[in-house]
């Protein structure tokens, strides 16, 4: 079975045709439980998310701030496994029909086996992977198997990336480019900053791939700001914090659905 890289591309193209940015939501698998995470994905899509990233919980998530680290710890203590991540992708995709990517560090894939991981992700209906710590120069094996199974390979670029480096990264990637809005870890911030707009401009000069911005967006105002210059707005910590702060799972699901609705309005006010 082939993965859903084409669905990812068409979803981003549809948002562009509607003169808006796509809303991309991040939620970790296994948080608060495996079933709870699947319900959360359904909730953010019901609220207006176009694309969902399912996080593969990791014990040392170097890109992630305290909010996502807390959620990952809860998921890992709950015993979440890669099989649960695949189940989350499968059930979320079957229920919503939107592109579902996995965001993961490289070590779990390396230990699991690249061919096994890509084959299972494609079979589950996944659209691809975001790989924040896989160097492009070491990615040939992954890209070979991802291409074979119809999966996107999304690399992360940062404000510190020089133009020559940007060109190398974007030439190797597919689906879209994940532009980190600033140096640092994930988390909500008061301002997304001008660095993000400059990075998007420099990245677009090297590729025709959509450029989506993450790290820091937490409300409709920021979503509208980023949607003014990016193809997609990625929101993670704000969704996870809504779940963490909720008194119970039902309230958490209502909170993430409501937040997705506010953000979906934001990306339409670019």
C-alpha positions as CSV (number, residue, x, y, z in Angstrom):
1,X,0.0,0.0,0.0
2,X,1.3,3.5,-0.9
3,X,1.4,6.3,1.6
4,X,-0.5,9.6,1.3
5,X,2.1,12.1,0.2
6,X,-0.2,13.1,-2.7
7,X,-3.0,13.9,-0.2
8,X,-0.6,16.1,1.8
9,X,0.3,18.0,-1.3
10,X,-3.3,18.4,-2.4
11,X,-4.3,19.6,1.1
12,X,-1.7,22.3,1.0
13,X,-2.6,23.3,-2.6
14,X,-6.3,23.5,-1.6
15,X,-5.5,25.9,1.2
16,X,-3.4,28.0,-1.2
17,X,-6.3,28.1,-3.7
18,X,-8.6,29.3,-0.9
19,X,-6.1,32.2,-0.3
20,X,-5.1,31.1,3.2
21,X,-2.5,29.1,5.0
22,X,-3.1,25.5,6.1
23,X,-3.5,24.8,9.8
24,X,-1.3,22.0,11.0
25,X,-1.8,20.6,14.4
26,X,0.7,18.5,16.5
27,X,-0.4,16.0,19.1
28,X,1.7,13.3,20.7
29,X,0.6,9.6,20.4
30,X,-0.3,8.0,23.7
31,X,-1.2,11.3,25.5
32,X,-3.2,11.2,27.7
33,X,-3.7,7.6,26.5
34,X,-3.6,5.9,23.1
35,X,-7.4,6.2,22.7
36,X,-7.3,9.7,24.1
37,X,-4.7,10.8,21.6
38,X,-6.8,9.4,18.7
39,X,-9.8,11.3,20.1
40,X,-7.7,14.5,20.3
41,X,-6.7,14.2,16.6
42,X,-10.4,13.8,15.7
43,X,-11.2,16.9,17.8
44,X,-8.6,19.2,16.2
45,X,-9.7,18.1,12.7
46,X,-13.4,18.8,13.7
47,X,-12.3,22.2,14.8
48,X,-10.6,23.0,11.5
49,X,-7.1,21.5,11.3
50,X,-6.1,20.6,7.7
51,X,-3.2,18.4,8.5
52,X,-2.1,16.6,11.7
53,X,1.4,15.7,13.0
54,X,1.4,12.7,15.4
55,X,4.4,12.9,17.7
56,X,6.3,9.7,18.5
57,X,7.1,10.2,22.2
58,X,10.8,10.2,23.0
59,X,12.7,10.2,26.2
60,X,15.1,13.0,25.1
61,X,13.1,15.3,22.8
62,X,15.8,17.9,22.1
63,X,13.5,20.2,20.0
64,X,10.6,20.1,22.4
65,X,10.0,22.4,25.4
66,X,8.6,21.5,28.8
67,X,4.9,21.2,27.7
68,X,5.5,18.5,25.1
69,X,8.2,16.9,27.3
70,X,5.6,16.5,30.0
71,X,3.1,14.9,27.6
72,X,5.8,12.6,26.2
73,X,6.6,11.5,29.7
74,X,3.0,10.7,30.4
75,X,2.8,8.7,27.2
76,X,6.0,6.8,27.8
77,X,5.0,5.9,31.4
78,X,1.7,4.7,29.9
79,X,3.8,2.2,27.8
80,X,3.2,3.7,24.4
81,X,5.0,1.8,21.6
82,X,5.6,2.4,17.9
83,X,2.7,0.0,17.2
84,X,0.5,2.5,19.1
85,X,1.7,5.3,16.9
86,X,0.8,3.4,13.8
87,X,-2.6,2.6,15.2
88,X,-3.1,6.3,16.0
89,X,-2.2,7.2,12.4
90,X,-4.5,4.5,11.0
91,X,-7.5,5.3,13.1
92,X,-7.1,9.1,12.8
93,X,-6.7,8.9,9.0
94,X,-9.7,6.5,8.6
95,X,-11.9,8.8,10.8
96,X,-10.9,12.2,9.3
97,X,-9.5,11.7,5.8
98,X,-6.8,14.4,6.4
99,X,-3.1,13.9,5.9
100,X,-1.5,12.4,9.1
101,X,2.3,12.7,9.4
102,X,4.6,11.3,12.2
103,X,7.0,13.7,13.8
104,X,9.9,11.7,15.3
105,X,13.5,11.7,16.2
106,X,15.7,9.4,14.2
107,X,16.8,6.9,16.9
108,X,13.4,5.1,17.2
109,X,13.2,4.6,13.5
110,X,16.8,3.4,13.3
111,X,16.2,0.8,16.0
112,X,12.9,-0.3,14.6
113,X,14.2,-0.6,11.0
114,X,13.7,1.9,8.2
115,X,12.0,-0.5,5.8
116,X,9.7,-1.8,8.5
117,X,8.8,1.7,9.7
118,X,8.1,3.1,6.3
119,X,6.1,0.1,5.2
120,X,3.9,0.1,8.3
121,X,3.4,3.9,8.1
122,X,2.3,3.7,4.5
123,X,0.0,0.7,5.3
124,X,-1.6,2.8,8.1
125,X,-2.4,5.6,5.6
126,X,0.4,8.0,6.8
127,X,1.5,10.8,4.6
128,X,5.1,11.0,5.7
129,X,7.5,12.0,8.5
130,X,9.0,15.1,10.0
131,X,12.6,14.3,11.0
132,X,14.1,17.2,13.0
133,X,17.4,15.6,13.9
134,X,18.2,13.5,10.7
135,X,21.0,15.3,8.8
136,X,20.3,15.5,5.1
137,X,23.7,14.0,4.3
138,X,22.7,10.9,6.3
139,X,19.2,10.6,5.0
140,X,19.6,8.6,1.7
141,X,18.4,5.3,3.1
142,X,15.4,6.9,4.7
143,X,14.5,8.8,1.6
144,X,14.9,5.7,-0.6
145,X,12.3,3.8,1.5
146,X,10.0,6.8,2.0
147,X,9.9,7.4,-1.8
148,X,9.2,3.7,-2.4
149,X,6.2,3.8,0.0
150,X,4.8,7.1,-1.1
151,X,5.8,9.1,2.1
152,X,6.9,12.7,2.4
153,X,10.2,13.5,4.0
154,X,9.9,16.8,5.8
155,X,13.1,18.5,7.0
156,X,13.4,21.3,9.5
157,X,15.2,24.6,8.6
158,X,16.1,27.3,11.2
159,X,17.0,31.0,11.1
160,X,20.7,29.9,11.5
161,X,20.6,27.9,8.3
162,X,22.7,29.6,5.6
163,X,21.3,29.9,2.1
164,X,23.6,27.2,0.7
165,X,22.5,24.9,3.4
166,X,18.8,25.7,2.8
167,X,19.2,24.8,-0.8
168,X,20.7,21.4,0.2
169,X,17.9,20.7,2.7
170,X,15.0,21.7,0.4
171,X,16.4,19.8,-2.5
172,X,16.3,16.6,-0.5
173,X,12.9,17.1,1.1
174,X,9.3,16.5,0.0
175,X,5.8,17.4,1.1
176,X,6.7,20.8,2.7
177,X,9.6,22.5,4.5
178,X,9.2,22.9,8.3
179,X,10.6,26.4,9.1
180,X,11.4,26.8,12.8
181,X,10.4,30.4,13.5
182,X,13.3,31.0,15.9
183,X,16.2,29.3,17.6
184,X,15.2,27.3,20.6
185,X,12.6,24.6,21.6
186,X,8.9,24.3,21.1
187,X,6.6,26.3,23.3
188,X,4.1,29.2,23.2
189,X,5.4,32.7,22.9
190,X,4.2,36.2,23.0
191,X,5.6,37.0,19.6
192,X,6.7,34.8,16.7
193,X,9.1,37.4,15.4
194,X,10.5,38.8,12.2
195,X,13.0,35.9,11.9
196,X,10.3,33.6,10.7
197,X,9.3,35.8,7.8
198,X,12.9,36.3,6.7
199,X,13.5,32.5,6.9
200,X,10.4,31.8,4.8
201,X,11.6,34.2,2.1
202,X,15.1,32.7,2.0
203,X,13.7,29.2,1.9
204,X,11.2,30.0,-0.9
205,X,14.1,31.2,-2.9
206,X,15.5,27.7,-3.0
207,X,12.4,25.6,-3.6
208,X,8.8,25.3,-4.9
209,X,7.8,23.3,-1.9
210,X,5.3,24.9,0.6
211,X,7.0,26.4,3.6
212,X,5.2,25.9,6.9
213,X,6.1,27.7,10.1
214,X,6.2,26.2,13.6
215,X,7.5,27.0,17.1
216,X,5.6,29.6,19.1
217,X,2.2,30.1,17.6
218,X,-0.6,29.8,20.2
219,X,-3.5,32.0,19.3
220,X,-5.5,33.3,16.4
221,X,-3.6,36.6,16.2
222,X,-0.3,34.9,15.8
223,X,-1.8,32.4,13.4
224,X,-3.0,35.2,11.2
225,X,0.4,36.9,11.4
226,X,2.2,33.8,10.2
227,X,-0.4,33.0,7.6
228,X,0.4,36.3,6.0
229,X,3.7,35.0,4.8
230,X,3.8,31.2,5.2
231,X,1.9,28.3,3.5
232,X,1.1,26.6,6.7
233,X,0.9,27.4,10.4
234,X,2.1,24.6,12.8
235,X,0.7,24.6,16.3
236,X,1.7,22.0,18.9
237,X,2.4,23.2,22.5
238,X,-0.8,25.2,22.7
239,X,-2.9,22.1,21.9
240,X,-0.9,20.0,24.3
241,X,-1.2,22.6,27.1
242,X,-4.9,22.7,26.6
243,X,-5.0,19.0,27.3
244,X,-2.7,19.2,30.2
245,X,-4.6,22.0,31.8
246,X,-8.0,20.4,31.4
247,X,-9.6,18.8,34.5
248,X,-10.6,15.7,32.6
249,X,-10.3,14.2,29.1
250,X,-13.7,15.3,27.9
251,X,-12.9,18.9,28.8
252,X,-9.5,18.6,27.1
253,X,-11.0,17.4,23.9
254,X,-13.5,20.3,24.0
255,X,-10.6,22.7,24.6
256,X,-8.5,21.5,21.7
257,X,-11.5,21.5,19.3
258,X,-12.2,25.1,20.4
259,X,-8.6,26.2,20.0
260,X,-8.5,24.6,16.5
261,X,-11.5,26.6,15.6
262,X,-10.0,29.9,16.7
263,X,-6.7,29.1,14.9
264,X,-8.6,28.0,11.7
265,X,-10.3,31.5,11.7
266,X,-6.9,33.1,12.2
267,X,-5.3,31.4,9.2
268,X,-8.2,32.8,7.1
269,X,-7.5,36.4,8.2
270,X,-4.0,36.5,6.7
